[in-house]
Amino acid sequence: MSVQQAVFRGFVNPVDPRPAELRAWAYSPDSVPLQTLPPDWDLLVSNDRLIDPLFDLAMDPSCPARRFALHCVYIYAADGIRTSFRAHPRKKLRKLVEVAEEEGDELMVTWAHNTRMLMARQELFEYHEWCEGGLVRSGRRL
């Protein structure tokens, strides 16, 4: 049975979800609405342990929670860059950018472009754009 077909019954610990739980939720996000999850859940899950499933979900145009996953990938990128890669490894972020550029659709290529721009010019960081979903909603390139 694929993740998309599985029935998601909730998180064991929503503050620290397992990668498989996050994937299952993303294909059935109405089962646990975002507004019922802990405050700043997007910030909590945008971490090294969950970035691979979040990135995969952001790359999947058929994922119902794709915009949420893309939002988290933006948070992850900004967090890594703005902390001079103390929060997240530079090598990991660069690999994600390369995959998005090579295999991603327009949304992911835009994310990769914006991430490269922020790496080159940190003054382009605006909290609203990177951490509150502004760039996801607008789809604009920096």
Residue pairs with C-beta under 8 A, 6 or more apart in sequence:
3 20
3 23
3 24
3 27
4 27
4 62
6 24
6 27
6 28
7 28
7 31
8 21
8 24
8 25
8 27
8 28
8 31
8 32
9 31
10 31
10 32
11 17
11 18
11 21
11 25
11 32
12 18
12 21
14 32
14 37
14 38
14 41
15 38
15 44
16 44
17 25
17 45
17 50
19 49
19 50
19 52
19 53
22 45
22 50
22 53
22 54
22 57
23 53
23 56
23 57
25 31
25 32
25 65
26 53
26 57
26 63
26 64
26 65
26 66
26 68
26 69
27 63
27 64
27 65
28 64
29 64
29 65
29 68
30 64
34 41
34 68
38 44
42 68
42 71
42 72
42 75
43 75
43 131
45 54
45 72
46 54
46 72
46 73
46 75
46 76
46 79
47 76
48 88
48 89
48 92
50 72
51 73
51 76
51 88
51 92
51 96
54 69
54 72
54 73
54 76
55 69
55 73
55 96
55 99
55 100
57 63
57 65
57 66
57 69
58 66
58 69
58 70
58 72
58 73
58 107
58 108
58 111
59 99
59 100
59 103
59 104
59 108
60 66
61 105
63 69
66 107
67 133
67 136
70 107
70 108
70 111
70 136
71 133
71 136
73 96
73 111
74 111
74 114
74 130
74 131
74 133
74 135
74 136
75 130
75 131
76 88
76 93
77 93
77 96
77 111
77 114
77 115
77 118
77 130
78 118
78 125
78 130
78 131
79 87
79 88
80 87
80 88
80 89
80 90
80 92
80 93
81 93
81 115
81 118
81 119
81 122
81 125
82 122
82 125
85 93
93 115
97 112
97 115
97 116
98 112
100 108
100 109
100 111
100 112
101 109
101 112
104 111
104 112
106 139
107 139
110 135
110 139
110 140
110 141
111 135
113 141
113 142
114 135
114 141
114 142
117 124
117 141
117 142
118 124
118 125
118 130
118 142
124 142
126 134
128 134
129 135
135 142
